[in-house]
Amino acid sequence: MLSVVEIITKFLNWKSIVEIVILWYVIYKVLLFLKGTKAVYLLIGIIILIISFFVSQLLGLYVLRWLLTKLFTFFLIFIVIVFQPELREGLIRLGKGPIFRIEPEKEEIEWMMREVVKAVSNMAKNKVGALIGIKREIGLKNIIESGVVLNAEISSELIQNIFYPSAPLHDGGMIIDGLRIISVSCLFPLTENPNLEKTLGMRHRAAVGLSETSDALVIIVSEERGTISLAINGQLTRNLSPQDLLTILRGQLRRER
């Protein structure tokens, strides 16, 4: 009887390792893409179908396996028709991936962070409320489409003008991707965390909600207290100074590069 090591060395060569790495990368990117969209439920449906197919094959349920095979064929056609926008965006993202895309330089990222912190600092001094989400890996397609697509170059002046109380787009959140303001007046999902303080307002709850459902960094400026907060992975850090905020942003954004 072959040992585990012998089985591995017999069937696992360099080609198999390359295939496993490629498959892992594709699955990882698909999960990142779907986590930012409602199509995550589609992924769950596909997984259920695949598991059901293998179970029917294992138990010798030939009729069920035949039905699942036919259903899977129609399901693929359904995916292409119904999820055409998502598939198109996925292909576009593939073309803009790290292999093909020129990433912003460290100096540009530093400039972006300083512009954001400068705007946040001024808004905190003047008690102007703000909600800013900085996109990282996980897609925010639904959030972006819930607002007004702007796609403008970042500047501290533009950020402050957008959140000025009498500005038409000051309600809701802003999404920043790279060096650009992608969308404004966006609807962020509210957290359902029962452990948060009851005194927290809608901005803070929306910030925590977005940070729970994505890897975005979400900055909040309180219009009541003029304080700065930051939500990361569902955790809220409050009463930050502008320098504290800049230090955390540097640690989070530079770590990805």
C-alpha positions in Angstrom: 0.0 0.0 0.0 1.3 3.4 -1.0 2.0 5.9 1.8 0.6 9.4 1.8 4.0 10.8 0.8 4.3 8.3 -2.1 0.8 9.2 -3.3 1.7 12.9 -3.1 5.0 12.5 -5.0 3.4 10.3 -7.6 0.5 12.5 -8.5 1.9 16.0 -7.6 4.5 17.3 -10.1 5.4 20.9 -11.0 2.5 21.1 -13.5 0.1 20.1 -10.8 1.5 22.8 -8.4 1.1 25.4 -11.1 -2.5 24.4 -11.8 -3.3 24.5 -8.0 -1.7 28.0 -7.7 -3.6 29.3 -10.7 -6.9 27.7 -9.5 -6.4 29.2 -6.0 -5.7 32.6 -7.4 -8.8 32.5 -9.7 -11.0 31.4 -6.8 -9.6 34.1 -4.5 -10.3 36.8 -7.1 -13.8 35.5 -7.8 -14.6 35.6 -4.0 -13.2 39.1 -3.7 -15.3 40.2 -6.7 -18.5 38.6 -5.6 -18.2 39.8 -2.0 -18.9 43.3 -3.1 -22.0 42.4 -5.1 -25.3 40.6 -4.7 -23.9 37.8 -7.0 -22.5 36.2 -3.9 -25.8 34.3 -3.7 -25.2 33.0 -7.2 -21.9 31.5 -5.9 -23.8 29.8 -3.1 -26.2 28.3 -5.6 -23.4 27.0 -7.8 -21.7 25.4 -4.8 -24.9 23.7 -3.8 -25.3 22.3 -7.3 -21.8 21.0 -7.4 -22.0 19.3 -4.0 -25.4 17.8 -5.0 -23.9 16.4 -8.2 -20.9 14.7 -6.4 -23.2 13.3 -3.7 -25.6 11.9 -6.3 -22.6 10.3 -8.1 -21.2 8.9 -4.9 -24.5 7.3 -3.9 -25.3 6.1 -7.4 -28.4 8.3 -7.8 -28.3 8.3 -11.5 -31.6 10.0 -12.2 -30.8 12.9 -9.9 -27.3 13.2 -11.4 -28.9 13.3 -14.9 -31.3 16.0 -13.8 -28.5 18.0 -12.1 -26.4 17.8 -15.3 -29.2 19.2 -17.4 -30.0 21.8 -14.8 -26.4 22.9 -14.6 -26.4 23.4 -18.4 -29.4 25.7 -18.2 -27.9 27.4 -15.2 -24.8 28.4 -17.1 -27.0 30.0 -19.8 -29.0 31.8 -17.1 -25.8 33.1 -15.6 -24.6 34.6 -18.9 -27.9 36.3 -19.6 -28.8 37.6 -16.1 -25.4 38.4 -14.8 -24.0 39.9 -18.0 -23.1 43.2 -16.4 -21.2 41.5 -13.5 -19.4 39.2 -16.0 -18.4 42.2 -18.1 -17.1 44.1 -15.1 -15.2 41.0 -14.0 -13.4 40.8 -17.3 -12.6 44.5 -17.2 -11.2 44.1 -13.7 -9.1 41.2 -15.0 -7.6 43.6 -17.6 -7.0 46.1 -14.9 -5.4 43.6 -12.5 -2.0 44.0 -11.0 -0.4 42.2 -13.9 -1.7 44.6 -16.5 -2.3 47.7 -14.4 0.2 50.4 -13.4 -0.3 50.9 -9.7 -0.1 54.4 -8.2 3.4 55.2 -6.9 4.1 55.4 -3.2 4.4 59.2 -3.5 1.0 59.4 -5.1 -0.6 57.3 -2.4 1.0 59.5 0.2 -0.3 62.6 -1.6 -3.8 61.0 -1.7 -3.8 60.3 2.1 -2.6 63.8 2.9 -5.3 65.3 0.8 -7.9 63.2 2.6 -6.6 63.9 6.0 -6.3 67.7 5.3 -10.0 67.7 4.2 -11.0 65.7 7.2 -9.1 67.9 9.6 -10.7 71.1 8.3 -14.2 69.5 8.3 -13.6 68.4 11.9 -12.6 71.9 13.0 -15.7 73.3 11.4 -18.0 70.5 12.5 -18.9 69.4 9.0 -20.2 65.8 8.9 -18.5 63.4 6.5 -18.4 59.8 5.6 -15.6 58.6 3.4 -14.9 55.0 2.3 -11.5 54.1 0.8 -11.8 51.0 -1.4 -9.1 48.4 -1.2 -9.4 44.8 -2.7 -13.1 44.0 -2.3 -15.4 45.4 -4.9 -18.0 48.1 -3.9 -20.0 48.0 -7.1 -23.4 48.1 -5.3 -22.3 50.9 -3.0 -20.9 52.9 -5.9 -24.0 52.5 -8.0 -26.2 53.6 -5.1 -24.8 57.1 -5.3 -23.8 59.6 -8.0 -20.7 58.5 -10.0 -18.2 61.4 -10.1 -14.8 59.8 -11.1 -12.9 63.0 -10.2 -9.3 63.5 -9.1 -8.9 63.8 -5.4 -8.3 67.2 -3.8 -9.0 68.3 -0.2 -11.0 71.3 -1.6 -13.3 69.0 -3.6 -13.9 66.7 -0.7 -14.8 69.7 1.6 -17.1 71.2 -1.1 -19.0 67.9 -1.5 -19.7 67.6 2.2 -20.5 71.2 2.7 -24.0 71.2 4.5 -25.8 73.1 1.7 -24.2 71.1 -1.1 -26.6 68.9 -3.1 -24.5 65.7 -2.7 -23.4 66.1 1.0 -25.8 63.4 2.3 -24.5 59.8 2.2 -20.9 58.5 1.8 -18.0 59.0 -0.6 -16.1 56.2 -2.2 -12.4 56.7 -3.0 -10.5 54.3 -5.2 -6.8 54.9 -5.8 -6.3 58.6 -6.6 -9.9 59.3 -7.6 -13.3 60.1 -6.0 -15.4 57.5 -7.7 -18.9 58.1 -6.3 -20.6 60.4 -3.8 -23.9 60.5 -1.9 -23.7 56.7 -1.6 -25.8 54.5 0.7 -23.6 52.5 3.1 -25.1 49.4 4.8 -25.9 49.9 8.5 -24.3 47.6 11.0 -26.4 45.3 13.1 -23.8 44.9 15.8 -25.7 45.1 19.1 -22.5 45.9 21.1 -22.1 49.4 19.6 -22.9 52.3 21.8 -26.5 53.4 21.5 -25.5 57.0 21.2 -23.7 56.4 17.9 -25.3 58.2 14.9 -26.1 56.9 11.5 -22.8 57.9 10.0 -20.8 55.8 12.5 -23.2 52.8 12.1 -23.0 53.1 8.3 -19.2 53.3 8.5 -19.0 50.1 10.7 -21.5 48.4 8.4 -19.4 49.0 5.3 -16.2 47.9 7.1 -18.0 44.7 8.1 -19.0 43.8 4.6 -15.8 44.8 2.8 -12.1 45.6 3.5 -12.7 49.4 3.0 -11.3 51.9 5.4 -14.1 54.2 6.4 -13.5 57.7 7.9 -16.2 59.5 9.8 -16.4 63.2 10.9 -19.0 63.9 13.5 -20.9 67.1 12.9 -22.1 67.2 16.5 -18.7 66.8 18.2 -16.2 67.6 15.4 -14.4 64.3 16.1 -12.6 62.0 13.7 -13.2 58.2 13.7 -12.1 55.3 11.6 -13.8 51.9 11.0 -11.7 48.9 9.9 -13.0 45.3 9.7 -16.0 46.2 11.9 -14.0 47.9 14.6 -14.5 51.6 15.3 -11.6 53.8 16.6 -12.8 57.2 17.8 -11.4 60.5 18.7 -8.4 60.4 16.4 -6.2 63.3 15.7 -5.4 64.1 12.0 -1.9 62.8 12.6 -3.3 59.6 14.2 -5.5 59.1 11.1 -2.6 59.6 8.7 -0.5 57.1 10.6 -3.2 54.4 10.5 -3.9 55.1 6.8 -0.2 54.7 6.0 0.0 51.5 7.8 -3.1 50.0 6.2 -2.5 51.2 2.6 1.2 50.8 2.4 1.0 47.3 3.8 -0.9 46.2 0.6 1.9 47.3 -1.7 
